[in-house]
């Protein structure tokens, strides 16, 4: 080959190396160089684009590099929101991302307690059909096993696009139905020696339907939601020989009592994600008068669609009340601001969203409706992880959440029968005034911990950002709780 030929071969390589030196090893086409809504663009890099895991499966991701001078030493974290069918961008914009959406739906403010101060974080919109993830065939029926497989392939594809992150410590994290997503994915990841899995963390996770349902009744009663008559009926019809089965009793009277429980918890206007927070949109079906005229007020407003309601409690789907379902927007949650922001044409352009991608929604009813739940509990998956004695595992719960309440997850962790290393005790963090405060309670077993966050609901970093940041710091930096 002559000099001219060699030059033609070398020049594209030089351009590639120059591009990598300028924007890092990540794909330049995915780099977000200007994000609308920020008064000042970030000092750290962030990327948005698609992970094409198969010809017809395109998962949208938003990746934020770690802040600070020691970013090279920080781990890689995957974050998944739940549903099934809810977008992980919600975690970025409303929970622990570097910027938080404001009420106007157009402005972003920097988050003092952003988790990317501690790690590089990959927010993945999964399954296909959620957020800006899509397929040409628009077949969005899926299941627990398929989602784990596709998420594993997406993670591998991400590391092919960002090879500088291949050797990093890897943590898999999520919340809510992430209680299924994360441990099922972890079983795939732990079998891949090229992935440096170090730990798993799940917030307010659905770990076991039975313990979640049974514990909810106790949670509701001892928080003053169920009256003495209903509690007596539940004890008489759902319990025998000192053991209660509220989950799937064959006693018709127990079933009818449970319908009343679900009505109070899910449908009365209480915020199931935070018992002590107001319900956005108000109480459904309540009545009020103005100038002598009766006005009705329900949740059929611009941010919660009433057309379909889907029950998150799978075992009640066969009951008449279950067929009504629950709102999936989700209930008591104002989704206006993130929806307006994500659907802004300039934001779509900045995030490299393809023209064919659908309108962004916080939660997809189509995905939820077509989703097949295979696993009813996660014992086998966690026991596989624990059996290696290699991984750090944390299950944490805001203690005023009713969707996936703390008591059920505590029962679940206890059911794994691991050796207790530290008995249940308060954990302490320092508040904004420099004073030590009780963040919640923690019980530590060999390689797994259960932790509560006092006063937080389903979305812990939203309700208690400073305490959540402190907890996450201790988790990924292997500090004691």
Order of alpha helices (4+ residues) and beta strands (2+ residues): alpha-beta-beta-beta-beta-beta-beta-beta-alpha-beta-alpha-beta-alpha-alpha-beta-beta-alpha-beta-beta-alpha-alpha-alpha-alpha-beta-alpha-beta-alpha-beta-beta-beta-alpha-alpha
